Amino acid sequence: MSTQARTGTRFWLSVAALLLLVQIVGEAMMGRVWLCTCGSVKLFEPVVNSAGNSQHIADWYTPSHIIHGFLFFALGWVFLRKKPLAPRMALAVFIEAFWELLENSPVIIDRYRATTMAVGYEGDSILNSGMDTVFMAAGFLFAARAPVWLTIAIALCFELLTGYLIRDNLTLNVLMLVWPVEAVRNWQAGG
């Protein structure tokens, strides 16, 4: 890699880090809590319908954010194929950071409560939201290196596994946020 290419890569990775920092500061300015109010930090929160969900480093929605990275890599490959990887990743971080800010706004929190299985959802802690963006970036980098078939297989496994274990996944989450289906809501509630 040439000196110019390394400098360009460092620049775009710095942009991505700055975007993550903007996300974190934005959420702090919105009054989001930094850490779980339970007083602890867990590597993984296994209980979906709990006050600790979306408050720790990872949870059952972490695979959805990894899939975001897969999808953003594919989007960049389709529309920005001739651009280097680093600016495409910075764009992916921008999209994810924008979504995290939007997802933790009162409008989307209220929408989640009204239309999805997240009845008592209070939004993410800043730690969880920041880690969601980090997991997206990890998914993006994985997709950049792995064969397409493997990336698709992992995405499908994530969707099927979380759908089976918690009755929710990225597909169902988007469906219920955009176009709620009563039968899906009943199934998610255990009916």
Contacts in CASP RR format, 6 or more apart in sequence:
PFRMAT RR
TARGET T0000
AUTHOR 0000-0000-0000
METHOD contacts of the structure
MODEL  1
MSTQARTGTRFWLSVAALLLLVQIVGEAMMGRVWLCTCGSVKLFEPVVNS
AGNSQHIADWYTPSHIIHGFLFFALGWVFLRKKPLAPRMALAVFIEAFWE
LLENSPVIIDRYRATTMAVGYEGDSILNSGMDTVFMAAGFLFAARAPVWL
TIAIALCFELLTGYLIRDNLTLNVLMLVWPVEAVRNWQAGG
1 9 0 8 1.000
5 84 0 8 1.000
8 84 0 8 1.000
8 86 0 8 1.000
9 84 0 8 1.000
9 85 0 8 1.000
9 86 0 8 1.000
11 86 0 8 1.000
12 84 0 8 1.000
12 86 0 8 1.000
12 87 0 8 1.000
12 89 0 8 1.000
12 90 0 8 1.000
13 86 0 8 1.000
13 89 0 8 1.000
13 90 0 8 1.000
15 87 0 8 1.000
15 90 0 8 1.000
15 93 0 8 1.000
16 86 0 8 1.000
16 89 0 8 1.000
16 90 0 8 1.000
16 93 0 8 1.000
16 137 0 8 1.000
19 90 0 8 1.000
19 93 0 8 1.000
19 94 0 8 1.000
19 97 0 8 1.000
20 93 0 8 1.000
20 97 0 8 1.000
20 130 0 8 1.000
20 133 0 8 1.000
20 134 0 8 1.000
22 97 0 8 1.000
23 97 0 8 1.000
23 100 0 8 1.000
23 101 0 8 1.000
23 129 0 8 1.000
23 130 0 8 1.000
23 133 0 8 1.000
24 126 0 8 1.000
24 129 0 8 1.000
24 130 0 8 1.000
26 101 0 8 1.000
27 100 0 8 1.000
27 101 0 8 1.000
27 104 0 8 1.000
27 124 0 8 1.000
27 126 0 8 1.000
27 129 0 8 1.000
28 34 0 8 1.000
28 126 0 8 1.000
30 101 0 8 1.000
30 104 0 8 1.000
30 105 0 8 1.000
32 104 0 8 1.000
32 123 0 8 1.000
32 124 0 8 1.000
32 125 0 8 1.000
32 126 0 8 1.000
32 129 0 8 1.000
33 55 0 8 1.000
33 125 0 8 1.000
33 126 0 8 1.000
34 125 0 8 1.000
34 126 0 8 1.000
34 127 0 8 1.000
35 41 0 8 1.000
35 55 0 8 1.000
35 125 0 8 1.000
35 126 0 8 1.000
35 127 0 8 1.000
36 42 0 8 1.000
36 51 0 8 1.000
36 52 0 8 1.000
36 55 0 8 1.000
36 56 0 8 1.000
36 125 0 8 1.000
36 127 0 8 1.000
37 51 0 8 1.000
37 55 0 8 1.000
38 51 0 8 1.000
38 52 0 8 1.000
38 55 0 8 1.000
41 56 0 8 1.000
41 57 0 8 1.000
41 127 0 8 1.000
42 52 0 8 1.000
42 56 0 8 1.000
42 57 0 8 1.000
43 56 0 8 1.000
43 57 0 8 1.000
43 58 0 8 1.000
44 56 0 8 1.000
44 57 0 8 1.000
44 58 0 8 1.000
44 59 0 8 1.000
45 52 0 8 1.000
45 53 0 8 1.000
45 54 0 8 1.000
45 55 0 8 1.000
45 56 0 8 1.000
45 58 0 8 1.000
45 59 0 8 1.000
45 60 0 8 1.000
46 59 0 8 1.000
46 60 0 8 1.000
47 53 0 8 1.000
48 59 0 8 1.000
48 60 0 8 1.000
48 117 0 8 1.000
48 166 0 8 1.000
48 168 0 8 1.000
49 117 0 8 1.000
49 119 0 8 1.000
51 122 0 8 1.000
52 59 0 8 1.000
53 59 0 8 1.000
53 60 0 8 1.000
53 61 0 8 1.000
54 61 0 8 1.000
54 121 0 8 1.000
54 122 0 8 1.000
54 123 0 8 1.000
54 124 0 8 1.000
54 125 0 8 1.000
54 128 0 8 1.000
55 124 0 8 1.000
55 125 0 8 1.000
55 127 0 8 1.000
55 128 0 8 1.000
56 125 0 8 1.000
56 127 0 8 1.000
56 128 0 8 1.000
57 127 0 8 1.000
57 128 0 8 1.000
57 131 0 8 1.000
58 131 0 8 1.000
58 135 0 8 1.000
59 128 0 8 1.000
60 162 0 8 1.000
60 165 0 8 1.000
60 166 0 8 1.000
60 168 0 8 1.000
61 132 0 8 1.000
61 162 0 8 1.000
61 168 0 8 1.000
61 173 0 8 1.000
62 131 0 8 1.000
62 132 0 8 1.000
62 135 0 8 1.000
63 158 0 8 1.000
63 159 0 8 1.000
63 161 0 8 1.000
63 162 0 8 1.000
63 169 0 8 1.000
63 170 0 8 1.000
64 158 0 8 1.000
64 162 0 8 1.000
64 169 0 8 1.000
64 170 0 8 1.000
64 173 0 8 1.000
65 96 0 8 1.000
65 132 0 8 1.000
65 133 0 8 1.000
65 135 0 8 1.000
65 136 0 8 1.000
66 135 0 8 1.000
66 136 0 8 1.000
66 138 0 8 1.000
66 139 0 8 1.000
66 142 0 8 1.000
66 154 0 8 1.000
66 158 0 8 1.000
67 139 0 8 1.000
67 155 0 8 1.000
67 158 0 8 1.000
67 159 0 8 1.000
67 170 0 8 1.000
68 92 0 8 1.000
68 96 0 8 1.000
68 99 0 8 1.000
68 136 0 8 1.000
68 139 0 8 1.000
68 170 0 8 1.000
69 92 0 8 1.000
69 96 0 8 1.000
69 136 0 8 1.000
69 137 0 8 1.000
69 138 0 8 1.000
69 139 0 8 1.000
69 140 0 8 1.000
69 143 0 8 1.000
70 139 0 8 1.000
70 140 0 8 1.000
70 142 0 8 1.000
70 143 0 8 1.000
70 151 0 8 1.000
70 154 0 8 1.000
70 155 0 8 1.000
72 91 0 8 1.000
72 92 0 8 1.000
72 95 0 8 1.000
72 96 0 8 1.000
72 136 0 8 1.000
72 140 0 8 1.000
73 88 0 8 1.000
73 92 0 8 1.000
73 139 0 8 1.000
73 140 0 8 1.000
73 143 0 8 1.000
73 144 0 8 1.000
73 151 0 8 1.000
74 143 0 8 1.000
75 92 0 8 1.000
76 83 0 8 1.000
76 88 0 8 1.000
76 91 0 8 1.000
76 92 0 8 1.000
77 88 0 8 1.000
80 87 0 8 1.000
80 88 0 8 1.000
80 91 0 8 1.000
85 144 0 8 1.000
89 137 0 8 1.000
89 140 0 8 1.000
89 141 0 8 1.000
89 144 0 8 1.000
92 136 0 8 1.000
92 137 0 8 1.000
92 140 0 8 1.000
93 133 0 8 1.000
93 136 0 8 1.000
93 137 0 8 1.000
96 132 0 8 1.000
96 133 0 8 1.000
96 136 0 8 1.000
96 137 0 8 1.000
97 133 0 8 1.000
100 124 0 8 1.000
100 129 0 8 1.000
100 130 0 8 1.000
100 132 0 8 1.000
100 133 0 8 1.000
102 108 0 8 1.000
103 109 0 8 1.000
103 123 0 8 1.000
103 124 0 8 1.000
103 129 0 8 1.000
104 123 0 8 1.000
104 124 0 8 1.000
104 129 0 8 1.000
108 177 0 8 1.000
109 121 0 8 1.000
109 122 0 8 1.000
109 123 0 8 1.000
111 177 0 8 1.000
112 118 0 8 1.000
112 121 0 8 1.000
112 123 0 8 1.000
112 177 0 8 1.000
113 119 0 8 1.000
113 120 0 8 1.000
113 121 0 8 1.000
115 176 0 8 1.000
115 177 0 8 1.000
115 180 0 8 1.000
115 185 0 8 1.000
116 168 0 8 1.000
116 173 0 8 1.000
116 176 0 8 1.000
116 177 0 8 1.000
116 180 0 8 1.000
116 185 0 8 1.000
116 188 0 8 1.000
117 167 0 8 1.000
117 168 0 8 1.000
117 176 0 8 1.000
117 185 0 8 1.000
117 188 0 8 1.000
117 189 0 8 1.000
124 132 0 8 1.000
142 151 0 8 1.000
142 154 0 8 1.000
143 151 0 8 1.000
146 154 0 8 1.000
158 169 0 8 1.000
158 170 0 8 1.000
159 169 0 8 1.000
159 170 0 8 1.000
159 171 0 8 1.000
160 169 0 8 1.000
162 168 0 8 1.000
162 169 0 8 1.000
163 169 0 8 1.000
163 172 0 8 1.000
167 187 0 8 1.000
167 188 0 8 1.000
167 190 0 8 1.000
168 188 0 8 1.000
172 184 0 8 1.000
172 188 0 8 1.000
175 181 0 8 1.000
175 184 0 8 1.000
176 184 0 8 1.000
176 185 0 8 1.000
176 188 0 8 1.000
END
